[in-house]
Amino acid sequence: MRFFKFTNESAIWRRIALCLCVASMPLASPAEPMHAIAMYGEPALSPDFTHLPYANPDAPKGGTIRLAETGTFDSLNPWILMGNPVWPIFTQPGLLTESLMTRSIDEPFTLYGLLAESVETDADRTWVEFTLRPEARFSDGTPVTVQDVMWSYEVLGTKGHPRYTAVWAKVEKMEQTGPRTVRFTFNSSDRELSMLMGMRPILKKAKWEGRDFSQSSLMVPIGSGPYVIEKVDPGRAITFRRNPDYWGRNLAVTQGMHNFDVIRYDYFGDASAMFEAFKAGEIDVWRELVAARWERNFDFPAIREGRMVKSEILHGRPSGIMGLVMNTRNPLFADWRVRQALIEAFNYRFINMTLSGGKDPRITSYFANSELAMQPQPATGREAELLAPFADDLPPGTLEGYALPEGGERAIDRKGIRAALELLRQAGWTVQDGELRNAQGHPFSFEILLNQSGSAMRSSAETRQIVDIFVQSLRNLGIQPRVTLLDAAQYVERTNNYQFDMTWYERGLSLSPGNEQRLYWGREGVATPGSKNWMGIDSPAVEAMIAEMGHAHTHEDFVAAVKALDRILTAGRYVIPVSYSRISRLAHRADLDYPENTPLYGDWPGFMPETWWQEERK
């Protein structure tokens, strides 16, 4: 029997409306200890809350869940740039390490106390102070101290990944202000900093003495989280076991969370091998990203016999961006007309019909599927005001409105090809003897770099199919790109150092974007390795909109700044976007269950496997 679980859509949007209402409420009195902190307005949960609204406090404990990743790993240190780390340590919040505060994924951006019992800040958020819980302990039983906190922040800020170092530069002073209290004073006007300081992993200082933190390592780190690493099979698997002596098991934020005794991650060469392992019952959860495959690929014995079931979970998070990114560090892609020409040549309608039956919508902007999304009409109001000082340098469509070409139903979209040829002609490229060349006779030549292990959102086979169709279309423009497949380690090395022309790109975005946007498309990432600015954006307008987001004191001003940023990114034509899904499709073992009240963000880290459980066998 097939089991189909669907969260009510109206409930999701009622929750979004409630969050926006809360965001418009007045701020709490400044400079007094609080149990939680929200980016705007008040936290949704009062100090006496008993559990997060998307957790089941009565969920049974025990059992095992086996999950999977593609690729491999050679490091247990995901907090630095070097190495190919085990990502679950980083992406699953509170699994091995914990932070001072923990995020509720049922609100746009609100943090509740975890290692910290309280947070305090002033009205302008020029500083923030955290008080540690006296009972907080690492997994070896030693207390979590202010010294551990301060060492963690400094080592992450000076030797860690760029996602940490960029924010650390905005800290003017870090000081211990009491036996269990640490304060951060900022040198920049940025309201989000008080939130970010609560979200850094806290590591045990003594564990790293005599070691170089900046080097990748298979040393098992010690954290304060509910799980410890039980076994590591380098490159192939890692097993986490629930700590029966976990210090925080009675906190409100952990009720109904961390229910499995064992969480195991196995690594596979590509998504196809991983799916076969799921069908064979070797892993317990499969996240399907393509609607057509969801309908046609799940008629196998484990589904028919009821050992596996299918669940759909609605979400209200932005689409993010996914597709083929063009590296503008290469002069070939520096001209927006060239980028638009390749977008015109990418016949999305045909590709979408071929791969997914046309069931999923296209990503029309970086924040599609949310109130933060730009609209294809001309900018008005506050959006237009923010963009006006940069009008002369913005690509066409930013202020006037921009929409992607629709494409055609046949493999060759002649309208798109004609538009692409005209744009290329304007940019100085013409077809000469069947090959696209510039006035100097140099061919339009570039490489499409792909990870043979696939990605978090697309299998390698599916990505290759998309690229193959695109390459066939490019031949009509006189372009013959090279397609290169690399193993995961080589691919990470080249993308970290921006050594590619075009590649597959995925970037998830939240309902409360902030400082991380600089890591994604800030100008420092043009030359600094390891950022997510793969396209090489160097835009004063982008910098200004990100700064405006941090300065905004009202929800309305914040939304206007994000929409303006979305306009710049989308009209910048850096990525050839594909489709996204408004629901999460999860096939899973039949005895695995999750709460009916799914959060605003849907199936994000913090929900699966954190809130799931294994039903007791009868």
C-alpha positions in Angstrom: 0.0 0.0 0.0 1.4 3.4 -1.0 1.3 6.0 1.7 1.0 9.6 0.7 1.4 12.4 3.2 0.8 16.0 2.2 0.9 19.1 4.4 -2.0 21.5 3.9 -0.9 24.4 1.7 -3.1 27.0 3.3 -1.5 26.2 6.7 1.9 27.1 5.3 0.7 30.5 4.0 -1.1 31.2 7.2 2.1 30.6 9.0 4.0 33.0 6.6 1.4 35.7 7.3 1.7 35.2 11.0 5.5 35.5 10.8 5.1 38.8 8.9 2.7 40.0 11.5 5.2 39.2 14.2 8.0 40.9 12.3 6.0 44.2 12.4 5.6 44.1 16.2 7.7 46.5 18.3 11.1 45.4 19.5 11.6 44.2 23.0 13.1 46.6 25.5 16.8 47.0 24.7 19.7 45.8 26.9 17.9 43.2 28.9 18.5 39.4 28.9 16.2 37.5 26.5 15.5 33.9 25.8 15.5 34.5 22.1 16.3 37.1 19.4 14.6 37.8 16.1 16.0 39.7 13.2 12.8 41.8 13.1 10.1 42.1 15.8 9.6 39.6 18.5 10.2 35.8 18.6 7.1 33.8 18.0 7.7 31.6 21.1 7.4 32.9 24.7 10.1 32.2 27.3 8.0 29.3 28.7 7.6 27.4 25.5 7.9 23.6 25.9 9.1 22.5 22.4 9.6 23.8 18.9 6.2 23.8 17.0 7.5 21.3 14.4 8.8 18.8 16.9 6.8 16.0 18.5 7.8 15.9 22.2 6.3 12.4 22.4 8.3 10.9 19.6 9.9 7.6 20.6 13.6 7.3 21.0 15.7 4.6 19.4 16.3 2.9 16.1 18.6 3.7 13.2 18.4 5.8 10.1 20.7 5.3 7.1 21.3 8.3 4.9 23.5 8.9 1.9 25.7 11.4 0.1 27.4 11.4 -3.3 31.1 11.7 -3.7 33.7 11.0 -0.9 35.5 12.7 2.0 38.9 13.0 3.4 38.4 15.3 6.4 36.3 15.7 9.6 36.9 19.4 9.7 34.2 21.2 7.7 35.0 24.6 9.2 38.0 25.3 7.0 38.6 25.7 3.3 41.1 22.9 2.9 40.0 19.3 2.2 36.8 17.5 1.2 34.9 17.3 4.5 32.1 15.2 5.9 29.3 17.7 5.3 26.7 16.3 7.8 28.9 17.6 10.6 28.3 21.1 9.2 24.9 20.9 7.5 23.0 19.1 10.3 22.6 21.7 13.0 23.4 20.5 16.5 24.3 17.0 15.5 27.9 16.9 16.7 28.7 20.5 17.7 26.3 23.1 19.0 26.1 26.9 18.9 25.1 29.5 21.5 21.7 29.8 19.9 19.7 27.6 17.6 17.4 28.5 14.7 13.7 27.9 14.5 12.9 26.9 10.9 9.3 27.9 11.5 10.2 31.6 11.5 12.1 33.7 8.9 15.0 34.3 11.2 14.7 33.7 15.0 17.2 32.2 17.4 16.5 30.5 20.7 19.0 29.8 23.5 20.9 26.5 23.2 24.4 26.6 24.9 23.4 30.1 26.0 20.6 30.6 28.5 20.1 34.3 27.5 21.1 36.9 24.9 21.3 40.7 25.4 21.8 43.5 22.9 21.2 47.3 22.6 18.5 48.9 20.4 20.9 49.5 17.5 22.6 46.1 18.0 26.1 47.6 18.2 27.0 44.7 20.6 25.6 41.4 21.8 26.2 39.4 24.9 25.6 35.8 25.7 25.4 34.0 29.0 26.3 30.3 29.0 24.1 27.7 30.7 26.0 26.4 33.7 25.0 22.8 32.8 26.4 22.9 29.2 28.9 20.1 28.7 31.0 18.6 25.9 30.5 14.9 25.1 33.5 14.0 27.3 31.7 15.5 30.3 33.9 18.6 30.6 32.1 22.0 30.9 31.7 24.4 28.0 33.4 27.5 29.1 33.7 31.1 28.0 37.3 30.3 27.0 36.1 27.6 24.7 33.6 30.0 23.1 36.2 32.8 22.7 38.8 30.4 21.3 36.3 28.9 18.8 35.3 32.4 17.5 38.8 33.6 17.1 40.2 30.4 15.4 37.2 30.3 13.1 37.5 34.0 12.4 41.3 33.9 11.6 41.9 30.3 10.3 38.4 29.2 9.3 36.5 29.1 6.1 35.7 32.5 4.4 32.1 32.2 5.7 33.5 32.9 9.2 36.4 35.2 8.5 34.3 37.8 6.6 32.1 38.3 9.6 34.9 38.2 12.2 36.4 41.3 10.5 33.4 43.2 11.8 34.0 42.4 15.4 35.8 45.3 17.1 36.2 43.5 20.5 35.4 40.2 22.1 35.6 40.1 25.9 34.6 38.0 28.9 32.2 40.1 31.0 31.3 37.6 33.7 32.0 34.0 34.8 29.7 32.7 32.1 29.2 35.7 29.9 30.9 36.8 26.6 30.3 40.1 24.7 31.0 41.0 21.1 31.2 44.7 20.1 31.0 45.5 16.4 32.8 48.0 14.2 30.1 48.0 11.5 26.4 49.1 11.4 24.9 45.7 10.7 21.9 44.4 12.7 22.4 40.9 11.5 25.8 40.6 13.3 24.0 40.1 16.7 22.3 37.0 15.2 25.4 35.6 13.5 27.4 35.7 16.6 24.9 33.2 18.1 25.3 30.7 15.3 29.0 29.7 15.3 30.0 26.1 16.3 31.6 25.9 19.7 34.6 23.5 19.7 36.6 22.2 22.6 39.8 24.3 22.9 41.9 21.6 24.6 41.2 19.1 21.8 43.1 21.3 19.3 46.1 22.2 21.4 49.3 21.5 19.4 47.3 21.1 16.2 47.0 23.4 13.1 43.3 24.1 12.8 43.7 25.3 9.2 44.8 21.8 8.0 42.3 19.1 7.0 42.3 16.1 9.3 40.5 12.9 10.2 40.8 13.6 13.9 37.4 13.1 15.5 36.3 16.5 16.9 34.7 16.8 20.3 31.4 18.7 20.5 28.6 19.3 22.9 25.9 18.0 20.6 23.5 15.0 21.1 25.6 12.7 18.9 29.2 11.5 18.9 31.1 10.0 16.0 31.2 6.2 16.6 32.9 5.0 13.4 34.6 6.5 10.4 35.4 4.6 7.2 37.4 7.2 5.3 35.8 8.3 2.1 33.0 5.7 2.4 30.9 6.0 5.5 30.5 7.7 8.9 28.3 6.7 11.8 27.0 8.9 14.6 25.6 7.5 17.9 23.3 9.3 20.2 25.0 10.3 23.5 22.9 8.9 26.4 24.5 11.5 28.7 23.8 14.5 26.4 23.7 17.5 28.6 20.8 19.3 26.8 18.3 16.5 26.6 15.8 18.4 28.8 15.9 21.8 27.1 12.7 23.0 25.4 14.6 23.4 22.1 15.6 19.7 22.1 12.2 18.1 23.0 11.2 15.7 20.2 14.5 16.2 18.5 17.4 13.8 17.9 15.3 10.6 18.2 17.5 8.0 16.5 20.1 6.1 18.4 22.2 5.8 15.2 22.6 8.0 12.2 24.7 6.6 9.4 25.8 8.3 6.2 27.1 6.1 3.3 28.9 7.7 0.3 28.2 6.6 -3.3 30.0 7.4 -6.6 27.0 9.0 -8.1 23.2 9.5 -7.6 22.3 6.6 -9.8 24.2 4.2 -7.6 22.7 5.8 -4.6 19.2 5.3 -5.9 19.8 1.7 -6.6 21.0 1.3 -3.0 17.8 2.9 -1.8 15.7 0.5 -4.0 17.6 -2.4 -2.5 16.9 -1.2 1.1 20.5 -0.2 1.9 19.6 3.4 2.7 16.3 4.6 4.2 15.5 8.0 2.6 15.5 9.3 -0.9 14.9 12.9 -1.8 13.5 13.1 -5.3 13.9 16.5 -7.1 12.1 15.8 -10.4 8.3 15.5 -10.6 8.3 13.2 -13.6 10.7 10.7 -11.9 8.6 10.9 -8.7 5.7 9.6 -10.8 7.5 7.0 -12.9 10.5 5.7 -11.0 8.9 4.5 -7.8 7.2 1.3 -8.9 9.5 -1.2 -7.4 9.0 -4.1 -4.9 9.8 -2.1 -1.7 7.1 0.5 -2.6 4.6 -2.1 -3.9 5.0 -4.2 -0.8 4.7 -1.2 1.6 8.3 -1.4 3.0 8.9 2.1 1.5 6.4 5.0 1.3 6.2 8.4 -0.4 5.7 11.7 1.4 5.3 15.2 0.1 6.1 18.2 2.3 5.1 21.7 1.2 7.5 24.6 2.0 7.5 28.4 1.8 11.3 28.9 1.3 12.8 30.7 -1.7 13.7 28.7 -4.8 17.4 29.7 -4.6 19.3 29.5 -7.8 20.3 26.3 -9.8 21.6 25.9 -13.3 24.7 26.6 -15.4 26.8 29.4 -14.1 29.1 31.5 -16.3 32.4 32.7 -14.9 32.8 36.4 -15.8 36.4 36.2 -14.7 36.8 34.8 -18.2 36.6 37.8 -20.6 34.4 35.6 -22.9 31.5 36.0 -20.4 32.2 39.6 -19.3 29.6 41.0 -21.7 26.0 40.7 -20.6 24.9 40.3 -24.2 26.9 37.1 -24.5 25.4 35.7 -21.3 21.9 36.6 -22.6 22.7 34.9 -25.9 23.5 31.6 -24.1 20.3 31.9 -22.0 18.4 32.3 -25.3 20.1 29.3 -26.7 19.2 27.2 -23.7 15.8 25.8 -24.7 14.3 25.5 -21.3 10.8 24.4 -22.3 12.1 21.5 -24.3 14.6 20.5 -21.6 12.0 20.7 -18.9 9.5 18.6 -20.9 12.2 16.0 -21.7 13.5 15.7 -18.2 10.4 16.3 -16.0 7.4 16.4 -18.1 7.1 20.1 -17.6 5.6 19.7 -14.1 7.9 21.8 -12.1 8.1 25.6 -12.5 11.2 27.4 -13.7 13.4 29.5 -11.3 12.5 33.0 -12.5 14.7 34.8 -9.9 17.0 34.0 -7.0 14.2 34.4 -4.4 11.3 32.9 -6.4 8.5 31.3 -4.4 8.7 34.0 -1.7 7.7 37.6 -1.0 11.4 38.5 -1.5 11.3 37.8 -5.2 11.6 40.5 -7.8 8.8 40.9 -10.3 9.3 41.2 -14.1 7.6 44.6 -14.1 9.6 47.9 -13.7 10.9 48.6 -10.2 8.8 51.0 -8.1 8.8 52.6 -4.7 11.7 51.8 -2.4 13.2 49.3 -4.8 13.6 51.9 -7.5 15.0 54.4 -5.0 17.7 52.0 -3.9 18.7 51.2 -7.5 18.5 54.7 -8.9 22.1 55.8 -7.9 23.5 52.8 -9.8 21.2 53.1 -12.9 23.9 53.9 -15.4 25.9 50.8 -14.6 23.1 48.2 -14.2 22.4 45.8 -17.1 19.3 46.3 -19.1 16.2 45.0 -17.3 17.3 45.6 -13.8 15.1 48.7 -13.4 12.8 48.2 -16.4 11.9 44.6 -15.7 13.4 41.3 -16.8 12.0 37.9 -17.8 13.6 34.8 -19.1 12.8 33.5 -22.6 10.2 30.8 -22.6 11.8 28.5 -25.3 10.1 26.2 -27.7 8.6 22.7 -27.7 11.0 21.4 -30.3 14.7 20.6 -29.7 15.7 23.6 -31.7 14.1 26.9 -30.7 14.6 29.0 -33.9 13.3 32.1 -32.2 15.9 31.7 -29.4 18.7 31.0 -31.9 17.9 34.1 -33.9 17.9 36.2 -30.8 21.2 34.7 -29.6 22.9 35.3 -33.0 21.8 39.0 -33.0 23.1 39.5 -29.4 26.4 37.8 -30.3 26.7 40.0 -33.4 26.3 43.1 -31.2 29.0 41.8 -28.9 31.4 41.3 -31.8 30.9 37.6 -32.6 29.8 36.2 -36.0 29.6 32.8 -37.6 32.5 32.4 -40.0 32.8 29.2 -42.0 30.4 27.4 -39.6 32.3 28.6 -36.4 31.5 31.6 -34.2 34.5 33.9 -34.2 35.3 37.5 -33.2 36.9 40.2 -35.5 40.4 38.8 -34.7 39.3 35.4 -35.9 39.5 33.8 -32.4 36.8 31.1 -31.9 34.2 31.3 -29.2 35.5 28.4 -27.2 34.9 27.4 -23.6 34.7 24.4 -21.2 31.7 23.1 -19.3 33.0 21.5 -16.1 30.9 18.8 -14.4 31.2 16.8 -11.2 30.9 13.1 -12.2 29.3 12.4 -8.7 26.5 14.8 -9.5 25.3 17.4 -6.9 23.1 17.8 -3.9 20.1 18.5 -6.2 20.8 16.7 -9.5 22.3 13.4 -10.5 25.3 13.4 -12.7 23.3 11.6 -15.4 20.5 14.2 -15.4 23.0 17.1 -15.4 24.8 15.6 -18.3 21.5 15.2 -20.2 20.8 18.9 -19.7 24.3 19.8 -20.9 24.1 17.5 -23.9 20.8 19.1 -25.1 22.4 22.5 -24.5 25.5 21.6 -26.4 23.4 20.5 -29.4 21.7 23.8 -29.4 25.0 25.7 -29.2 26.2 24.0 -32.4 23.5 26.1 -34.2 25.5 29.2 -33.1 28.8 27.8 -34.3 29.9 27.0 -30.8 31.5 23.6 -29.8 32.1 23.7 -26.0 34.2 21.1 -24.3 32.6 19.0 -21.6 34.9 17.8 -18.8 33.9 15.4 -16.0 36.0 15.3 -12.9 35.9 13.3 -9.7 34.6 15.1 -6.5 38.0 16.1 -5.2 39.3 17.6 -8.4 36.0 19.4 -9.0 36.1 21.0 -5.5 39.7 22.1 -6.0 38.9 23.7 -9.4 35.7 25.4 -8.3 37.2 26.7 -5.0 39.8 28.4 -7.2 37.4 29.5 -9.9 39.2 27.5 -12.6 36.3 26.9 -14.9 34.4 28.7 -17.6 30.9 27.2 -17.0 29.7 24.7 -14.5 26.7 23.5 -12.5 25.7 25.8 -9.7 23.3 25.4 -6.8 22.7 27.9 -4.0 19.9 27.6 -1.5 18.6 30.8 0.0 16.6 31.6 3.1 13.7 34.0 4.0 16.2 36.1 5.9 19.2 36.6 3.7 22.0 38.7 5.2 25.8 38.7 5.5 26.1 35.3 3.8 25.2 37.1 0.6 28.6 38.6 0.6 30.1 35.2 0.5 27.8 34.3 -2.4 28.2 37.4 -4.6 30.4 39.9 -2.8 33.3 41.5 -4.6 35.9 40.0 -2.2 35.0 36.6 -3.7 36.2 37.6 -7.1 39.8 36.8 -6.1 39.6 35.2 -2.7 39.4 31.3 -3.1 36.5 29.4 -1.5 33.6 31.9 -1.8 30.4 30.9 -3.5 30.7 33.9 -5.9 31.5 31.4 -8.7 30.2 33.9 -11.3 32.7 36.5 -10.3 30.2 39.4 -9.6 31.9 42.7 -8.9 29.1 45.1 -8.5 28.9 48.3 -6.3 25.1 47.9 -6.5 25.3 44.4 -5.1 27.5 45.6 -2.2 25.1 48.5 -1.5 22.0 46.3 -1.4 23.6 43.8 0.9 24.6 46.6 3.2 21.1 48.0 3.0 19.7 44.7 4.1 21.9 44.8 7.2 20.9 48.4 8.0 17.2 47.9 7.6 15.1 48.6 10.7 11.8 47.5 9.3 10.6 44.4 7.5 9.4 46.6 4.6 12.8 48.2 4.0 14.4 44.8 4.3 12.1 43.3 1.7 12.8 46.2 -0.7 16.5 45.8 -0.4 16.3 42.0 -1.1 14.1 42.5 -4.1 16.5 45.1 -5.4 19.4 42.7 -4.9 17.3 40.0 -6.7 16.8 42.3 -9.6 20.6 42.9 -10.0 21.4 39.2 -9.8 18.7 38.1 -12.1 19.1 40.8 -14.7 22.9 40.2 -14.5 22.3 37.0 -16.4 25.0 35.0 -14.6 23.2 31.7 -14.4 21.0 29.8 -16.9 18.4 28.6 -14.4 16.4 25.4 -14.5 13.3 24.3 -12.5 12.6 24.0 -8.8 9.9 22.3 -6.7 7.4 23.9 -4.3 7.3 20.6 -2.4 9.9 18.3 -0.9 9.4 14.7 -2.2 10.8 12.1 0.2 10.5 8.3 -0.3 11.5 6.6 2.9 11.3 3.4 5.0 7.7 2.8 6.1 8.5 2.8 9.8 10.0 6.3 9.7 7.7 9.1 10.6 7.7 12.8 11.2 5.5 15.5 12.8 2.3 16.6 11.0 3.1 20.2 11.8 5.9 20.8 9.2 7.8 24.1 9.5 7.8 27.2 7.3 11.0 26.2 5.7 9.7 22.7 5.1 12.2 19.9 4.9 15.4 21.9 5.6 18.2 20.8 7.9 16.6 21.0 11.4 13.7 18.8 10.3 15.1 15.7 8.7 16.5 13.7 10.4 16.3 15.8 13.6 12.6 15.6 14.2 12.0 12.2 12.6 11.6 8.9 14.5 11.3 5.2 14.0 7.9 3.7 14.9 8.1 1.0 17.6 7.8 -2.4 16.0 4.7 -4.4 17.1 
